[in-house]
Amino acid sequence: MLANQPLEPFNTSMTETKKFLEKWYKAYRSDDPKFLDEILDEFVIFSSPIVFKPIEGKEMTKLYLMGAGKTFNMDKFAYVREVIDGLDVILEFETYIDNISVNGVDMIRWNTEGKIIDFKVMVRPLQAINKLQIKMSESLDSLQKK
């Protein structure tokens, strides 16, 4: 019977994941790359809605996440839903790029040490994706020049 099955490993992971998520919530709006150094695994995989091939490694992932922070209107950025399953989290967000409404999800997987090992972003509608591609290119260019 399911009622007799021990739930401790599952609950332990979710409890830990909530702690990891709280750390993300406290700092994701910051421009501080040190936060990303602390929370990203060295071999993290980042999947962007505007790049065909997944991006590998901490440095490139940091660049893309910082670029997104400059692209999205962070004053209007809000997570509106979260789903937690073990070490996986899906966070639905809403924001704007210029005057275009953006709806998307961040799909994040942590390891047991609290480091992000997989980060996937999906965005809708098509108009937002098109604008995101233009603005992200501009943001990445300016970040790489620094």
Secondary structure, DSSP 8 states (H G I E B T S, - for coil): -GGGS--HHHHHHHHHHHHHHHHHHHHTT---HHHHHHHEEEEEEEE-TT-SS-EESHHHHHHHHHHHHHHS-TTT-EEEEEEEETTEEEEEEEEEETTEEEEEEEEEEE-TTS-EEEEEEEEESHHHHHHHHHHHHHHHHHHHH-
